[in-house]
Amino acid sequence: MWHIIVTTTPQLLKAGIRYTIPLSIISFVLGLILAVITALVRRSTPRGNLVSRGLWQLVKWFFDFYVWLFRSTPLLVQLFIVFFGLPNIGVQFSSWTAGIITFSLNSGAYASETVRAAISSIPQSQWEAAYSIGMTYRQVLWRIIFPQALRIAVPPLANNFISLVKDTSLASSITILEMFMVSQQIVAHNYQPMLMYTLVAVIYAVFCTVLSILQHYLEKWTSRYVADPREGV
C-alpha cells in the first residue's frame, strides 16, 4: 500500500499543479470579472430616451437570463453541452478551452449574486453623499463602494473558489487530464480504487485547507480598518 502511495502521489500532485489549480484560478478570475459586470448591469437603472431605455432593458434581461440559466442547470450538463453539444452546430473547442468557458460562466453566475448583494448592502446615503461632493459614478464605485463591498463579499467568494477547485474534478468527463482523471487511469492499472480515490480526496482536502487558511488572512486584511467590537468592552 505504501509503495503505491509513494509512487502515485507525485503523479496526482503534478496533475493538480499543472491542470487543477490553473483551471480553477483562470476560471475564477474570468468568472469574477463577469460577475462584477453582471452585478452592475442588473443593479443599473435605464436612463435616456425611450429607445435607450428599451435597449438597456434588453441587456438587463440578457444578464438576468444568463444568471438564471447557469444557476438552474447542473455543471456537468453545461460541460457536456459546451464540449460535446456545440460541435453539432459548428462550434468546437478544445477540452481545456471548453472547461475554462464553462467553469467561468458557471462561477460568474453564482458570484454575481454575491457581488450584487455586497454592493446593495452599502447604504444609499453613501452614494448620495459622494454624488453631493461632485464624484462621478465610477469614482463612487472605486473609492467608496467597492472597498466596503469587498470585505462583505470575500467570505462567500472564497467559498465559491474552494467549491470551484473541487468541481474541476468534473473536467475529467471532457478528457482534461486533472487529478481525478489521473487517479482513474492509475486505478485501471493497479486495481486499487479505494486507495486511489481516498488519496485523491486527501489531496483535494489539503488544497482546500490551504485555501481556507488564505481566506482567513484575506478576511483579516479586508477588515483591517473595521473596529473590533470587543475593544469597547
C-alpha positions in Angstrom: 0.0 0.0 0.0 2.7 2.5 1.0 4.6 1.7 -2.2 1.5 2.6 -4.2 1.0 5.9 -2.3 4.6 6.9 -2.7 4.7 6.2 -6.4 1.3 7.7 -7.3 1.2 10.8 -5.2 3.7 12.7 -7.3 1.6 11.9 -10.4 -1.5 13.3 -8.7 0.2 16.4 -7.4 1.7 17.0 -10.9 -1.8 16.8 -12.4 -3.1 19.1 -9.7 -0.4 21.7 -10.2 -0.5 21.5 -13.9 -4.2 21.4 -14.5 -6.5 21.6 -11.5 -5.1 24.7 -9.9 -4.6 26.7 -13.2 -8.0 25.7 -14.4 -9.5 26.9 -11.1 -7.6 30.2 -11.0 -8.2 31.2 -14.6 -11.9 30.2 -14.5 -12.4 32.1 -11.2 -10.7 35.3 -12.3 -12.7 35.4 -15.6 -15.8 34.5 -13.7 -15.2 37.2 -11.1 -14.8 39.8 -13.9 -18.0 38.6 -15.5 -19.7 38.6 -12.1 -18.9 42.3 -11.4 -20.1 43.3 -14.9 -23.3 41.3 -14.4 -24.0 42.7 -11.0 -23.5 46.3 -12.1 -25.7 45.8 -15.1 -28.5 44.1 -13.1 -28.4 46.9 -10.5 -28.5 49.7 -13.0 -31.5 51.8 -13.9 -32.2 52.5 -17.6 -31.9 56.2 -18.4 -32.1 58.4 -21.5 -34.8 58.4 -24.2 -37.3 55.6 -24.8 -35.0 53.8 -27.3 -32.0 53.9 -25.0 -34.1 52.6 -22.0 -35.5 49.9 -24.1 -32.1 48.7 -25.4 -30.6 48.8 -21.9 -33.6 46.8 -20.5 -32.9 44.1 -23.1 -29.3 44.0 -21.9 -30.5 43.6 -18.3 -32.9 40.8 -19.4 -30.0 39.0 -21.1 -27.9 39.1 -18.0 -30.9 38.0 -15.9 -31.4 35.1 -18.2 -27.7 34.2 -18.1 -27.7 34.1 -14.3 -30.9 32.1 -14.2 -29.7 29.6 -16.8 -26.4 28.7 -15.2 -27.8 28.6 -11.7 -30.6 26.3 -12.8 -28.7 23.7 -14.7 -26.1 21.1 -13.5 -22.5 22.0 -14.1 -21.9 18.6 -15.6 -24.6 19.1 -18.2 -23.1 22.5 -19.0 -19.7 20.9 -19.6 -21.3 18.3 -21.9 -23.2 20.9 -23.9 -20.2 23.1 -24.5 -17.7 20.3 -25.3 -19.9 17.6 -26.9 -23.0 19.6 -28.0 -21.8 22.7 -29.6 -19.7 20.9 -32.3 -23.1 19.7 -33.7 -23.8 23.4 -34.7 -20.2 24.1 -35.9 -18.7 25.5 -32.7 -15.9 23.4 -31.4 -13.4 24.0 -28.5 -10.5 22.1 -27.1 -11.2 20.3 -23.8 -9.2 22.9 -21.9 -11.0 25.9 -23.6 -14.4 24.3 -23.1 -13.6 23.7 -19.4 -12.5 27.3 -18.8 -15.5 28.7 -20.6 -18.0 26.5 -18.7 -16.4 27.0 -15.3 -16.1 30.7 -15.8 -19.7 31.1 -16.9 -20.9 28.9 -14.0 -18.8 30.6 -11.3 -19.6 34.1 -12.7 -23.4 33.4 -12.4 -23.1 32.5 -8.7 -20.5 35.1 -7.9 -22.6 37.8 -9.5 -25.3 37.3 -6.8 -22.6 37.7 -4.1 -21.3 40.9 -5.7 -24.7 42.3 -6.2 -25.7 41.6 -2.6 -22.4 43.1 -1.3 -22.9 46.3 -3.3 -26.6 46.5 -2.3 -25.6 46.3 1.4 -23.9 49.7 1.2 -26.4 52.3 2.4 -27.8 54.5 -0.3 -26.8 57.5 1.7 -23.2 56.9 0.9 -24.0 57.1 -2.8 -25.9 60.3 -2.3 -23.1 61.9 -0.1 -20.5 61.0 -2.7 -22.5 62.5 -5.5 -23.1 65.6 -3.5 -19.4 66.4 -3.4 -19.1 66.0 -7.2 -17.9 62.4 -7.6 -18.8 60.6 -10.7 -20.4 57.1 -10.8 -17.1 55.5 -11.5 -15.4 57.3 -8.7 -18.1 56.4 -6.2 -17.7 52.7 -7.2 -13.9 52.6 -6.9 -13.4 54.9 -3.9 -16.4 54.3 -1.8 -18.5 51.3 -2.7 -16.1 48.6 -3.9 -13.7 48.8 -0.8 -16.6 48.3 1.5 -18.3 45.6 -0.6 -15.1 43.7 -0.9 -15.0 43.0 2.8 -18.5 41.7 2.7 -18.0 39.6 -0.5 -14.7 37.9 0.4 -16.1 35.1 2.6 -18.7 33.9 0.1 -16.4 34.4 -2.9 -13.7 32.4 -1.2 -16.2 29.7 -0.6 -17.1 29.8 -4.3 -13.5 29.4 -5.3 -13.0 26.5 -2.9 -16.1 24.8 -4.4 -14.7 25.5 -7.9 -11.5 23.7 -7.1 -13.5 20.6 -6.1 -15.8 21.0 -9.1 -12.9 20.8 -11.5 -12.9 17.1 -10.9 -15.8 17.1 -13.4 -13.4 18.2 -16.0 -12.3 14.6 -16.3 -15.6 14.0 -18.1 -14.4 16.1 -21.0 -10.9 14.5 -21.1 -9.0 17.1 -19.2 -6.1 15.3 -17.5 -6.7 16.7 -14.0 -6.2 14.9 -10.7 -9.3 12.8 -10.7 -8.8 11.6 -14.3 -5.2 10.7 -13.4 -6.4 8.7 -10.4 -8.9 6.8 -12.7 -6.1 6.0 -15.1 -4.0 4.7 -12.3 -6.9 2.6 -10.9 -7.2 1.0 -14.4 -3.6 -0.4 -13.9 -3.3 -1.2 -10.2 -7.0 -2.1 -9.5 -7.0 -0.2 -6.1 -10.0 2.1 -6.4 -10.5 2.6 -2.7 -6.9 3.5 -2.1 -6.5 5.8 -5.1 -9.8 7.6 -4.7 -9.1 8.1 -1.0 -5.7 9.5 -1.9 -7.0 12.0 -4.4 -9.7 13.0 -1.8 -6.9 13.7 0.7 -5.0 15.9 -1.8 -8.2 17.8 -2.6 -8.7 18.3 1.1 -5.1 19.6 1.5 -5.6 22.1 -1.3 -8.9 23.3 0.1 -7.4 23.6 3.6 -4.6 25.8 2.3 -7.2 28.0 0.5 -9.3 28.2 3.7 -6.2 29.5 5.6 -5.6 32.0 2.9 -9.2 33.0 3.1 -8.8 33.7 6.8 -5.9 36.1 6.3 -7.7 37.8 3.4 -10.7 38.4 5.6 -8.5 39.9 8.2 -6.8 42.1 5.7 -10.0 43.4 4.2 -11.4 44.1 7.7 -8.2 45.9 9.0 -10.0 49.2 9.2 -13.1 47.9 10.9 -13.1 48.3 14.7 -13.3 45.1 16.8 -16.5 45.4 18.9 -14.6 43.6 21.7 -12.2 46.6 22.1 -15.0 48.7 23.6 -15.8 46.1 26.3 
